[in-house]
Amino acid sequence: PPTMSPELEFVLDVDTERRRRGQAPRGSFLGRGPADPEHQLSGTLELPRQRSRACVTPTFQLHDGIRDKLRPIVVTLAYGIRGSGGYREGRAAVLPP
């Protein structure tokens, strides 16, 4: 039987803690899918073989009139192998000024 390449599903999310407190996110992802809210970007990467590399280059746009310029904008990454049933979560570095 033909072997299928595993697929990595991912979701980038911005300002999660701010939204939990009822505040609006301070930016949005450009080029997101129609089902993604402005503060999220999701997608799938095919991993054709072991040790192969694949990249996604998301574009993030800050909203105008941001008042909170002291707290970092935190981007969270959740990822998992399609069909495995679980996701892992990690935090990315703070976006530079």
C-alpha contacts under 8 A as a table, 3 or more apart, distances in Angstrom:
res1	aa1	res2	aa2	distance
5	S	46	E	6.52
5	S	47	L	5.81
5	S	48	P	5.00
5	S	49	R	6.90
6	P	46	E	6.17
6	P	47	L	5.54
6	P	48	P	7.08
6	P	81	I	6.73
6	P	82	R	7.03
7	E	44	T	6.35
7	E	45	L	5.53
7	E	46	E	4.45
7	E	47	L	5.82
7	E	81	I	5.73
7	E	82	R	5.47
8	L	44	T	5.49
8	L	45	L	5.07
8	L	46	E	6.31
8	L	47	L	7.16
8	L	79	Y	6.82
8	L	80	G	5.68
8	L	81	I	4.61
8	L	82	R	5.96
9	E	42	S	7.50
9	E	43	G	5.86
9	E	44	T	4.43
9	E	45	L	6.51
9	E	79	Y	5.53
9	E	80	G	5.40
9	E	81	I	6.06
9	E	82	R	6.06
10	F	42	S	5.53
10	F	43	G	5.56
10	F	44	T	6.28
10	F	77	L	6.95
10	F	78	A	5.60
10	F	79	Y	4.21
10	F	80	G	6.58
11	V	40	Q	6.74
11	V	41	L	5.64
11	V	42	S	4.24
11	V	43	G	6.70
11	V	77	L	5.78
11	V	78	A	5.22
11	V	79	Y	6.41
12	L	40	Q	5.51
12	L	41	L	5.12
12	L	42	S	6.26
12	L	75	V	6.64
12	L	76	T	5.64
12	L	77	L	4.68
12	L	78	A	6.59
13	D	16	T	6.62
13	D	39	H	5.86
13	D	40	Q	4.57
13	D	41	L	6.71
13	D	75	V	5.60
13	D	76	T	5.12
13	D	77	L	6.52
14	V	25	P	6.91
14	V	27	G	7.55
14	V	28	S	7.78
14	V	39	H	5.51
14	V	40	Q	6.62
14	V	73	I	7.05
14	V	74	V	5.86
14	V	75	V	4.47
14	V	76	T	6.28
15	D	18	R	5.24
15	D	19	R	6.36
15	D	25	P	5.45
15	D	26	R	7.19
15	D	39	H	7.70
15	D	73	I	6.04
15	D	74	V	5.53
15	D	75	V	6.54
16	T	19	R	5.28
16	T	20	R	6.33
16	T	25	P	7.84
16	T	74	V	7.67
16	T	75	V	7.94
16	T	76	T	7.72
17	E	20	R	5.02
17	E	21	R	6.48
18	R	21	R	5.22
18	R	22	G	6.61
18	R	23	Q	5.25
18	R	24	A	6.81
18	R	25	P	6.64
19	R	22	G	4.94
19	R	23	Q	4.94
19	R	24	A	5.82
19	R	25	P	6.37
20	R	23	Q	7.32
25	P	28	S	7.58
25	P	39	H	6.64
26	R	62	L	6.00
26	R	63	H	5.59
26	R	66	I	6.54
26	R	73	I	7.59
27	G	38	E	7.93
27	G	39	H	6.74
27	G	60	F	6.81
27	G	61	Q	5.41
27	G	62	L	4.13
27	G	63	H	4.91
28	S	38	E	4.94
28	S	39	H	4.85
28	S	40	Q	7.37
28	S	60	F	5.72
28	S	61	Q	5.40
28	S	62	L	6.58
28	S	63	H	7.33
29	F	32	R	6.21
29	F	38	E	6.00
29	F	39	H	6.19
29	F	40	Q	6.56
29	F	41	L	6.37
29	F	58	P	7.02
29	F	59	T	5.77
29	F	60	F	4.48
29	F	61	Q	6.19
30	L	38	E	7.98
30	L	58	P	7.35
30	L	59	T	5.47
30	L	60	F	6.04
30	L	61	Q	6.94
31	G	58	P	7.73
31	G	59	T	7.40
32	R	36	D	6.21
32	R	38	E	7.52
32	R	40	Q	7.49
32	R	41	L	5.34
32	R	42	S	7.22
33	G	36	D	5.35
33	G	41	L	7.25
33	G	42	S	7.45
34	P	37	P	7.90
36	D	39	H	7.85
36	D	40	Q	5.80
36	D	41	L	6.18
36	D	42	S	7.01
37	P	40	Q	5.51
37	P	41	L	7.78
38	E	41	L	7.75
41	L	58	P	7.91
45	L	54	A	6.93
45	L	55	C	7.95
46	E	54	A	7.75
47	L	50	Q	7.46
47	L	52	S	6.61
47	L	53	R	7.47
47	L	54	A	7.18
48	P	52	S	6.90
49	R	52	S	5.68
63	H	66	I	6.51
66	I	69	K	6.83
68	D	71	R	6.43
69	K	72	P	7.60
72	P	94	V	6.07
72	P	95	L	7.17
73	I	94	V	6.14
73	I	95	L	6.26
74	V	91	R	7.49
74	V	92	A	7.17
74	V	93	A	7.34
74	V	94	V	5.57
74	V	95	L	7.18
75	V	91	R	6.38
75	V	92	A	5.67
75	V	93	A	7.43
75	V	94	V	7.16
75	V	95	L	7.95
76	T	89	E	7.27
76	T	90	G	6.11
76	T	91	R	4.66
76	T	92	A	5.92
77	L	89	E	5.72
77	L	90	G	5.35
77	L	91	R	5.99
77	L	92	A	6.85
78	A	87	Y	6.22
78	A	88	R	5.50
78	A	89	E	4.23
78	A	90	G	6.37
79	Y	87	Y	5.20
79	Y	88	R	5.35
79	Y	89	E	6.40
80	G	84	S	7.27
80	G	85	G	7.81
80	G	86	G	6.00
80	G	87	Y	4.44
80	G	88	R	6.13
81	I	84	S	5.57
81	I	85	G	7.79
81	I	86	G	7.59
81	I	87	Y	7.68
82	R	85	G	7.30
